[in-house]
Amino acid sequence: MDAGQAVRPATTPAPSEAATHIETHGIDHIPLAERHGRPRELFWVWLAANVTFLYFVLGGVVLMLGLNLWQSVLVVVLGNLYWIGVGALAVTGPVSGTPTAVVTRAMFGIRGNRSLSAGIGWLTAICYEAINLALGAAAGFALAEHFGLTVSTLIKVLILAATAVLTFTVSIFGHAAIVKVSPYSTAVLSAVMVGLAVFVIAHTDPQYVPQGPPVGADTLTTATIGVAVIAAVPLSWANGADYSRYLPPSTSKTRVLTCTALGGFIPATVLGILGVLSGTRIDMADPQANLAEIVPGWFYPLVLAVIGLSSITNNVLTSYSSGLCLQSVGVPVSRVGAVFIAAVASVALAAYALFVDDFTASLSRILEVTVVILAPSMALFITDILLRRNAYDGIDLHDETPTGRYWYQAGFNLPCIMAFAAGVAASVLCVNTTAFQGPLSRLLGDADLTFAVGPAVTTAVYLLLWRRDTGGVRSAMSTPRPELPLD
């Protein structure tokens, strides 16, 4: 076999990447011989993960802010435009052959990345895993009650445990299993969601008028809060490279971006709008229970079953990525072990939300806080991709020694860290949550502009520091290896 054949991407998965085998790779670099697939696979992966009831709930939350029907629909669309950012981050996967939590070593440095990217990513993933587990388990409780079972605390614990087992089993099998299962789960979820859409639209009140709606400048202020709530979910998916890293490095960057972004944007937007429409007829403070008012009795159990299934499909991706983040933090554990740790942590949080605290309140607090950190983080990543022209060498990214390209100053890339800190600080000044309101938010009439101000400040500071940097970041720009072409 000659050198050219040795580095040629595979057209089919290697045995270690078969859907029936547990994935052997973790955060390590994927060799060219094991690269395979097409960008369209990403569309089904992201679609399956995002045909989820969470977006339906968030659509109702936006309407309950006091906006009218069409204002709420516009807020849902604007907030979900952040899926374009998720697609942009995915383009680093094929060229680097590594997950997102490793690519970001080029930004934060080897040591800085452990806390500011991988660490934050792991904590965010655990929170969203808990949200999905709680949603799925709650649907299971309701389904059991629908069929006449007495849902005791023991039954609730068993349902939560069963939901967790189904979720984390697929995540343990890994990337190939996720790609294989996604089209089938998408078909089942979409079929029921289309039926739900028919009933929701039939009961929509186009003349809906909210009680005590905001007027004048208050309308724009309320809209910004709604956009921040909707944007929190796509901002939490800053892990696109985790699922594109098995693609050949010559894969079209445009198609990777498009397939990833549309796979998330379409279901998130459609289901969010359905949540808004439902809010014109039912109380969206408890949408799962109140849906029974607008769907036939025979269809309601199907809705509950799909709510449970969709929470599982969403969590499959979340838990898979959380495992990669934990490995990137530096915890000496296999990918399977990392997924197991994530399972234990997220089940504990879900149990707290279900049995101790109010779930809706817990959800709101998580979404409010994450935007402050995740919006600047995504902006920083996208800016770095553009400045480096997507030149990330996966082999060098795994060099964690002081002589490595991404060691920078004692393992930290100060320009990037300073830009990130500035963006987070700006977000805190502009945030408006139930727990805290920034001073600039008060000056702006209670508006919440974290989703815009944080990214803008981060980008501006990073560009300024990049231009002034004569060593550090610019000297660490990767020159792709001959066997890893960019186009």
N, C-alpha and C positions, 0 to 999 in steps of 0.2 A: 504493500500500500504506500503510495507516495504522499508527500507532505500535503498536497492539495486535498487528497481524499481524507486525510486524517482530521482535517478541521471542517469538513463539509457538514452542514446541519442535517440532522436526521429528518426524514419526512414522516416518520411514525414514532410514537413514544418508545423509549427504551424500556426493557422489562421493569426496571426500578421506578418507571414513571407510568406504569399501567394502573388503570382504575381499581383493579382488584388487589394491588399490592400497596402496602403502606409506603408512602413517599420516604425515600432515604435522605433527600436533601433538606437542609434547613436554610440557614442564611448563607451557606457557601455558594461560590460561583458555579453557575450551570455551564458545563462544557459544551462546546459547539456540537459534539456528537449527539447530545441529548436535546438539542433545540428542535422544536417542531411546532406545528399548528399554524393557524391563520387568525388574523385580527378579529374576524367575525365571531370566533369563540368567546371573545371578551364580551361581546354584546349580550350573549345568553347568560354568561356568568353573572354579569351585573344586573341584568333584568330579573333573573331568578332571585337574587338577593334583595331586590328592592320592590318586588310586588308584595308589599308588607302593609299591615294595618296601621303601623305607626304614622305613615303619611296621611292616612284618612283622619286619624286623631288630630294631627297637627293642623289640617285644614279646618277642622272644627274649632280648634283653639284660636286661629286667626279670626274667624267670624265672631267668636265670643269677645274679642277685643272691642267690638262695637262698630267695625267697618260694615259697609253694605255688601251686597252680593258681589258686584263687579269689582269693587275695590279689593275685596278678599281674594278673588281669583287672580287679580293682577299681582298681589303680594306673593301668592304661591308661585307664580311663574317667575317673578324676579328673584325670589330666594333660591329657587332651584337652578338658576343660571350658573351657580357656583359648581355645578357638575362639570362645566367646561374646565375648571381648574383640576378636578379629579382626573379628567382625560389627559390634561397636559402633563401631569405627574407620571402617568403611565408610560409615556414615551421613553422614560429612562430605563425601563425594564429590558427591552431587547438589546440595547447597546451595552448595558452593564452586566446583564445576566445575574443580577442580584436584587433582593427586595428593597423596598423603599427605605427601611430603617438602616440599611447599609449604605445606600447611595447618599444619604444625608450626612455621612461622615465627611464628604467633600465640602460640606457647608460649615458644620460645627466643629470639625476636627474629631479625632478618634475618641478622646475623652469627653469633650463637650457633647458629642452626639449621644452618649449613653444616657444622659439625663434630659437634655433639651429636645431630643427627637424620639429616640427609642423609649425612654422612660415615660415621657408625656403620652406617646402613642399607646403604650401599654395601659396606662391608667384610663385613657379615653376609651379604649377598646373594652376594658372591663366594665366600665359604666354602661356602655351601650349593650354589651352582652347581658347585663343584669336587666336593662329595660326590656329587651326582647324576651328573655326568659319569663319576666313578670307578665308581659302581654300574652305570651303563649300559654302560660300556666293559668292565667285568669280566664282565657277562652276555654281551657280544659275544665275549669271549675263550672263554668256556665253550661258547657255541653253535658257534663255529668248531671247537673241539676235538671236540665231539659229532659233527660231520659228518666227522671224520677229518683235518682240516687241521692242519698243524704251525704252531703259533702262535708265530712268532718275534717278536723285538722289533719288527721292521719292521711285521709284521702288527698287532701291538698298537697301534702308533702310528697306523696307518691306521684301525683301528677307533675309536680315541679321536677322531681327526679327523672321521670320518664322523658320529659321535654328536654332536659339537659343531656341525657344519654343519647337521644336521637341526634341532637345538635352536634355534640362533640365527637361522636363516632365518625361522621363524615369528615370532620376537620382533621381527625387523626390519620385517616387514610390519605388525605392531602390533595395536592393540586389536580392530579389526573382524575380522581374521584369527583372533585368539584366540577370540573369541566364536563365530565360524562353525565352527571346527574342533572346539571342545570337546565338543558332543554326540556327534559321531562317534567321537572318540578314547575318550570315556567308555564308549560301547557296546562297543567292542572290548576295552578293558581289563577292564571289569566281567564280560564273558562268560567270559574266561579265569580271572579271580579267583574267580568263582562255582564254576567247575570245581575250582580249587585248594582252595576251602573244603570241597567235598564229600570230597575225598581226605584233607585234614587232619583233619576231624572223624571220619572213619572210622578213622583211626589214632591218635586221641587216647587217652591213658591217663588216665581220670578218677581213678585211684587214685595218681597220680604223687606221689612223696615226694622232695623235693630232698635232696641230700647236704649235711650240715652246716647245716641251716636255722637262722636266727636264732630266739632264744626270748625271751619276755618283752618288755621295753622295746626290745631290739635289733630286734624285728620292725617296730615303728613307725619306728625309725631307718632301717632298710633301705627301708621303704616310701617315706619322704620322699625318699630318693635316687632311687628309681624314678620318683616323680612329677616330680622336677626334670628327669630325662632325657626323659620323655615331653612335658612342658610346653615344653621348649626349642624344639620345632618350631613349634607354633602361635604362640609368642611371637616367632618370627622372621618371621612374616607380618604385621607391623604396617604393611601397605600396602593395606588394603582400599579406600581411596578411589581408588587407581590404576585400578580396574576399574569403579567405580560413578560416576565423574565425568562420564560421557557420558549418564547418566540425567537426565530432566527434574527440575528442583528440587522439583516438587510430588510426587515419588515418595514413597510411604509409607516412613518411616524404619524402622518395625517389620519390613516385608517385606525391606528391604535387609539389616537385621541378621540376620534369620532365614535368608534364602537363603544369605548368605555363611557364616554359622556352621555351618549344617547341611551345606553343600557340603564343608567341611573336616572337621567332626566325624565324620560317618558313615563315610567311607572310612578315616580315621585310626584310629578306634576298632575297626572291624570287622577291618581288617588287623592292627592291633596285637594283638587277641585271637587271631587266627589264628596269629600269631607265637608267642604264649604256648602255644597248644595244640600247635603243632609241636614246641616245646621239650620236651614230655613224651615224645617219641619219638626225636627226632634231636638231634645236637649243633648248637646254634645259634651256635657260634663261627664256623661257615662254613655258613650256612643255604642259600646259593645252590647249593653242591655237594651238600650232604647231603639236599636236597629229593628227589633222585633215589631215595632210600630209601623214600619214601612215596607217590610218584606213578608211574603207569605210564610205560613207556619212551616211548610215542608222545606223551605229554602233556608230558614234561619239556622238549623244545625249545620248546613253546608258552610254558611258564613263563619260560624264558630270554628269549624274544623280547619278552614282555610286561614283564619287568624292564627291558629296554633301552628299550622304548617309554615306560614310565611315568616313567623318569628324564628322558626328553625332555620329556614333557608338564609335569612339575613344573618343569623348568628354563625352560620357555617363559615362565611367569609370573615366575620369579625373575630371569631376565635382563632381561625387559622393565622390571621395577621398578628393577633396579640401574641401568639407563640413565637413568631419571628421577631417581634419587638423585644420580647423577654430575652431571647438569645442575644440580640444586639446590645442589650444593656450590659451583657457580660456574665449573666448567670450561667454557670457550667451545667447545662441541661440539654438533652436532646429536644428536637422539635416536638416529639410526642409528649415528652415530659413537660414541656412548656405549655402545651395545650391543656394538659391535665391540671396544671397549676392555675391556669386561667379559668378552668371549669369550676374549681373549688371556690375561687375568689368571687366569680360572678354569681354562682348559686347562693353564696352567703349574702351578697348584696340584694339579690332578687327576693330572697326570703325576708330580709329586713323590710323591703318596700311593700311586700304583700301582707306580712303578718304584724308588723310593728308600726310603720309609717304610712302616710297616705300616698298611694302610688302616683296620682296626678301631680301632687306637690313635689314629689321626688323627681319626676320627669322634668318639670319646669325648672327646678334648681340646677339640674345637670345641664340642660340646654343653655340656660342663661350664662353659666360659667364658661363652658367650652368655647364659645365664640371668641371670647377675649384672648384666648391663647391660640386657637386653631386658625383664625383668619390671618394673623401675621405670619404664622408658620407656613401656610400654603402660599402666601405672597412671596415669602423668602425663597421657597423652593422653586417657584416658577421663574422668579428673577434670576436665580442662579442657573437654571437650565438655559435661559436665553443668553446670559453672559458667557457661559461656557460652550454654547452651541451644542448642548446635549452630549458633551464629550466626557463620559465617565468610564474609566477603566475598571472593570470589575475585579481584576486581579490585584491592582494597586489598592483598591478600597479595602481589601482584606489584609493589607500590611499594617499591623498595629504597632510596629516598632518605632522608636524615636527617629529612625532614618527614613521612615516611610513618607510618601508624598503628602499624605493628609495628616501628618502629625502637627504641623504648624508650630505654634509656640506652646511647648509643654503639653501638647495634645488638644489645644483649644485654638479655634480660629476666631480671634477677637473681633475683626470687622463684622463678621456674620452674627456673632453673639450680641454685639452692640446694637446692630440693626433690629434683631429680634426683640431685644429688651426695650428698645424705643417704641416698637410697634405695640408691644403688650402694654406699655405704660400709657400710650395714647388711647388704646382700647379701654383701659380702666377708667380714664378720665371721661370717656364718652358713654360708658355703659349705664343702662337703666334696668336694674333687676329688683326683685322683691326684697333681696337682702342688702343691696348696696346701689347707690346712684352716684356716678361721677360728677364732679363739679361742672364740667363742660356740658354734660347732659342737662343739668339744671339751667344753664345759661341758654341752651338751645331749646328751651320749652319742653323738657323731659324727653326729647328724642333720643333714640339709641342708635348711634352711628358706628358701632364697633365693627360691623361687617364691611365698612368702607374706609373709615379713618385708620384703623389698625393696619390693614394692608397697604394703604397709601404711604403712611409714615415709614413702614418697614422697607418698602421698595425704594423710597427716596433716600433714606439713610444708607442703605446697602449700595446703591448706585454711587453716592458721594464717596463712601469709604473705598469702594472698588477703584474709582478713578484715582484716588490718592495713594492706593496701595502699590508699593514698588516691589514687594516680595510676597510673602504670605500667600493670599488666595491666588493671585494672578500667576505666580511662579509655580503653583501646584496644579495648574490647568492640565488636564490629561491630554496626551497625544494618543489617540486610539491605536491599538496594536494592529498590524496588518491583517491578522486573522479575525479582527472584530470591526468590520467596516461599518460606517455610519449610515450609509444609504444602500 
